[in-house]
Amino acid sequence: MDGSMLAAIRARALRWAYEVLQQPLVVLDTETTGLGQRDQVVQVAVIDHTGAPLLERLIKPSVPISAEASRVHGITPDMVRDAPSFPEIYPELISVLAGRAIIAYNASFDRQMLNQTCWNYELKEFPKRPWHCAMLRFAEYYGQWNPARRSFRWQRLSDACAFLEIPSIGAHTALGDAQMTLRLVQRMAELFTGET
């Protein structure tokens, strides 16, 4: 890929950040029991365009929290023992997402985990749109090509924030990661010059 093509892709990623911030939006993040096909959401946070929490909940799953997942996010079975189940928070979650673009860092993962949890309780799943993936857009901006995947290399949220000099506060909590994602998108929008 030549330099002019990469510059155009990077500019397009910055334009996306600028444009997505012009519409009604929320930023969402989840923490889960693990990464497998039966795993579920154990924490969800949704914030508005200012970073204010609209919803932040621990959730009692119907499957165990893996030790590996617990080491990452710090959520233990004791912490969710008296938490509401997913069906109890589902109506509130649907309500805060309604009519807004949803930004997530690795949107396909968060959407998949929410849907796996929905399937477990026979709840209506989350549609593919209007989700936006800040991870994929940052990967375009960062510009490191992954020939094996034939796409831009994904960067961890903490690394992406460090690259743009954004403090990593509350990492690996749903609220902290949502707020870091919002700051990342805002910083990308600030870098947009109006050119593509």
C-alpha positions, 0 to 999 in steps of 0.5 A, a space after each residue: 500500500 502506497 503512502 497516498 492510499 494510506 493517507 486517504 484511509 487515515 483521513 477517512 477514519 478521522 472523518 468517521 470520528 468527526 461525523 459519528 460525533 455529530 449524531 445522537 450516540 451512546 458508547 457501550 462496553 461489556 465485561 464477560 464470563 469469558 470469550 467462548 460461545 456459551 459465555 455471557 455479559 457480567 457487566 455493561 455500561 452505556 454512556 452518552 456523548 459527554 461521558 455521563 453514565 446512562 446505565 452501569 450494571 453488574 449482571 448475575 450470569 447463568 454460567 460461571 465466570 472463568 478464572 481468566 476473565 476474572 483476572 482481567 476485569 476483576 469481577 468475581 462470583 461474589 460480586 454478582 451473587 446479588 446482582 440482577 439477571 440479564 432479563 431484569 436489566 434488558 428493558 433498561 438497556 434497550 431503552 438507553 440504546 433506542 434511536 442512537 448510534 452505538 459505538 464500541 471498541 470491538 463492536 462485533 465482540 460486544 454485540 455477539 456477547 450481548 446476543 449470546 446472553 439474549 439467546 440464553 434467556 430467549 430475548 430479542 437479539 441486538 441488530 447489526 446496525 447502528 453499531 460503529 466499531 472504534 477499534 476498526 476505525 482506529 486500526 485504519 488510522 494507526 495504519 499497520 497492515 496485517 498481511 495474514 488477515 488482509 486488514 489493518 492490525 487491531 490495537 488494544 484499547 489501552 495501546 490506542 489511548 496511549 498512542 493518542 496520549 489519552 490517560 488509561 483510567 478504569 481500564 477493564 471495567 465496562 464504564 472505564 473502557 466506554 469512557 476511554 473509547 469515547 475519549 479516543 473517538 473525540 481525539 480522532 475527531 479533533 485530528 480531522 482537518 476536513 480533508 479526505 
